[in-house]
Amino acid sequence: MVELAKSQVGIREATGKNDGPRIAEYLKVVGLGPGFAWCAAFVSWLHEKLGIDNPRSAWSPDWFKSHIVFSKFKSGFQDFIAKPAQVFGLWFSSKKRVAHVGIIIDIHPHHYETIEGNTSLLGVVNLEELTEQQKQAERESIWVARKLRNKRDIALISDYIN
């Protein structure tokens, strides 16, 4: 899962409108066409490519209806230790729900290294992974990117592999 996700880093939207050849592949897995938000579709695509059962949904909250291994909203998860390939969710107060997902690829003392679709390059771990052309296009595009997320910012984690 981690290696497959890493192979997608640098993929970007064609026009900044949830479109492009690879974005269409991600959205097709969940039965949608161009123009829809695709962070959860990207996570579904990763799972589908590896034959792992998953919600097959572009709706971020669907990733946390089952298989939850961590919730910052419930007690009993204080000693949780994440694993690579688990799905994380970010809570957006403005929407009162999880509104962005990605996968964890590495664990550090205070943050997770992640790979996320439908995201900006803010917080990218390694800009060196991108070509000069990709770096120049950064201002007008949304990407698959390798990022750092503070552990405090993670609301939920699900595990569809273990």
C-alpha positions as CSV (number, residue, x, y, z in Angstrom):
1,M,0.0,0.0,0.0
2,V,2.7,2.4,1.0
3,E,4.8,1.8,-2.2
4,L,1.7,2.1,-4.4
5,A,0.8,5.4,-2.7
6,K,4.4,6.7,-3.1
7,S,4.2,5.9,-6.8
8,Q,1.3,8.4,-7.1
9,V,3.1,11.3,-5.5
10,G,3.2,14.2,-7.9
11,I,0.0,13.4,-9.8
12,R,-2.0,16.6,-10.1
13,E,-5.3,17.8,-11.5
14,A,-5.2,19.0,-15.1
15,T,-7.1,22.3,-14.6
16,G,-7.7,22.5,-10.8
17,K,-11.3,21.4,-11.2
18,N,-11.0,17.8,-9.9
19,D,-10.0,16.5,-13.3
20,G,-7.2,14.9,-15.3
21,P,-6.5,11.4,-16.5
22,R,-5.3,9.8,-13.3
23,I,-7.9,11.7,-11.2
24,A,-10.6,10.2,-13.5
25,E,-9.2,6.7,-12.7
26,Y,-9.5,7.4,-8.9
27,L,-13.0,8.7,-9.3
28,K,-14.1,5.8,-11.6
29,V,-13.4,3.3,-8.7
30,V,-16.2,5.0,-6.7
31,G,-18.5,5.4,-9.7
32,L,-18.0,9.1,-10.3
33,G,-16.7,11.2,-13.1
34,P,-14.5,14.4,-13.2
35,G,-15.5,17.3,-11.0
36,F,-15.9,15.6,-7.7
37,A,-13.7,15.8,-4.7
38,W,-11.3,12.9,-4.8
39,C,-9.3,12.4,-1.6
40,A,-11.4,9.4,-0.5
41,A,-11.6,8.1,-4.1
42,F,-7.8,8.1,-4.1
43,V,-7.8,6.0,-0.9
44,S,-10.4,3.6,-2.5
45,W,-8.2,3.3,-5.6
46,L,-5.2,2.3,-3.5
47,H,-7.3,-0.4,-1.7
48,E,-8.9,-1.6,-5.0
49,K,-5.5,-1.9,-6.7
50,L,-4.4,-4.3,-4.0
51,G,-7.7,-6.2,-3.7
52,I,-8.5,-4.9,-0.3
53,D,-12.2,-4.6,0.7
54,N,-13.1,-1.0,1.4
55,P,-16.1,1.4,1.4
56,R,-15.6,2.3,-2.3
57,S,-16.7,5.8,-1.6
58,A,-15.7,9.3,-2.3
59,W,-17.5,10.5,0.8
60,S,-14.8,10.8,3.6
61,P,-17.1,9.9,6.5
62,D,-17.8,6.5,4.9
63,W,-14.2,5.5,5.8
64,F,-15.1,5.6,9.5
65,K,-18.3,3.7,9.7
66,S,-16.3,0.6,10.6
67,H,-12.7,-0.6,11.0
68,I,-12.0,2.3,13.4
69,V,-8.8,1.8,15.4
70,F,-8.5,5.3,16.8
71,S,-10.9,8.2,17.6
72,K,-9.8,11.3,19.4
73,F,-13.5,11.7,20.4
74,K,-13.7,8.6,22.5
75,S,-11.8,7.4,25.5
76,G,-9.8,4.2,25.4
77,F,-7.6,5.2,22.5
78,Q,-4.9,7.1,24.4
79,D,-2.2,4.4,24.0
80,F,-2.9,4.0,20.3
81,I,0.1,3.3,18.0
82,A,-0.7,3.8,14.3
83,K,0.6,1.5,11.5
84,P,1.5,2.3,7.9
85,A,-1.3,2.0,5.4
86,Q,-4.0,2.9,7.9
87,V,-6.6,5.5,6.7
88,F,-6.7,8.8,8.7
89,G,-9.5,11.4,8.7
90,L,-9.3,15.1,9.4
91,W,-12.3,16.8,11.1
92,F,-13.5,20.1,9.7
93,S,-15.4,22.0,12.3
94,S,-17.0,24.1,9.6
95,K,-18.6,20.9,8.2
96,K,-19.0,19.1,11.5
97,R,-17.6,15.9,10.0
98,V,-14.5,14.2,8.6
99,A,-13.9,16.1,5.3
100,H,-10.5,14.8,4.2
101,V,-8.8,11.4,4.3
102,G,-5.4,9.9,3.3
103,I,-3.1,7.1,4.4
104,I,-0.4,7.0,7.0
105,I,3.0,5.9,5.6
106,D,5.3,6.5,8.6
107,I,5.0,7.3,12.3
108,H,7.1,9.8,14.2
109,P,6.9,10.9,17.8
110,H,4.7,14.0,17.2
111,H,3.4,13.6,13.6
112,Y,2.4,11.2,10.9
113,E,3.9,11.1,7.4
114,T,1.0,10.7,5.0
115,I,0.1,10.5,1.4
116,E,-3.0,12.3,0.4
117,G,-5.0,13.0,-2.8
118,N,-6.8,16.2,-3.5
119,T,-4.5,18.3,-1.4
120,S,-2.2,21.4,-1.7
121,L,1.5,21.2,-1.3
122,L,1.4,22.9,2.1
123,G,3.2,20.6,4.5
124,V,4.9,18.5,1.8
125,V,7.7,16.4,3.1
126,N,9.9,16.4,0.1
127,L,9.6,18.9,-2.6
128,E,12.6,17.2,-4.2
129,E,10.3,14.4,-5.2
130,L,8.6,16.8,-7.7
131,T,10.1,17.8,-11.0
132,E,10.7,21.4,-11.8
133,Q,7.7,21.5,-14.0
134,Q,5.5,20.1,-11.2
135,K,6.9,22.7,-8.7
136,Q,6.1,25.5,-11.1
137,A,2.5,24.2,-11.5
138,E,2.1,24.0,-7.7
139,R,0.2,27.3,-7.4
140,E,-2.6,26.2,-9.8
141,S,-3.0,22.6,-9.0
142,I,-4.2,20.1,-6.4
143,W,-2.0,17.0,-5.9
144,V,-1.3,13.6,-4.6
145,A,1.3,14.7,-2.0
146,R,3.5,13.3,0.8
147,K,2.8,15.4,3.9
148,L,3.4,15.7,7.6
149,R,0.4,15.8,9.9
150,N,0.5,16.6,13.5
151,K,-0.9,13.7,15.5
152,R,-3.2,16.1,17.4
153,D,-4.9,17.0,14.0
154,I,-5.9,13.5,13.3
155,A,-9.6,12.8,14.3
156,L,-10.0,9.2,13.3
157,I,-8.0,6.2,11.9
158,S,-9.4,3.1,10.3
159,D,-7.6,-0.1,9.3
160,Y,-8.9,-2.0,6.3
161,I,-5.9,-4.3,6.0
162,N,-5.4,-5.8,9.5
